[in-house]
């Protein structure tokens, strides 16, 4: 059992998350060229994205390239505790829009998919994905780059 696991052995992510949240928040607080402030991710957003990234890597290690945008979408929606139908509906609620943009940036960064491919998953135009990535991709990239990749296969496949 790795040293970073909880005493009960249930989670190894808590210590990684606790040490990296400060780093990510410091990156987010750094001034940007041009004077414009960067939209920041809350500690909850960071926790969700780190856990979703670990889940996505675990699934990708087990299954290879099978609908990666759909897999990343399922991981991040599960992390936020939202229903996929709520995220993809044409609602103009500002809180939902911000959450959806963070999710789109996460899917684009983790999969490397084009804006058009990510837009198909979220039922949005590629320009909406581009706007979301312009706002949150740097923060998402900084968040998930702090996690060490794992190659633990899915228990279902025993691969």
Secondary structure as UniProt FT lines:
FT   TURN            3..4
FT   TURN            7..8
FT   HELIX           13..29
FT   TURN            33..34
FT   HELIX           43..63
FT   HELIX           68..80
FT   HELIX           84..88
FT   HELIX           94..111
FT   HELIX           115..122
FT   HELIX           126..145
FT   TURN            155..158
//
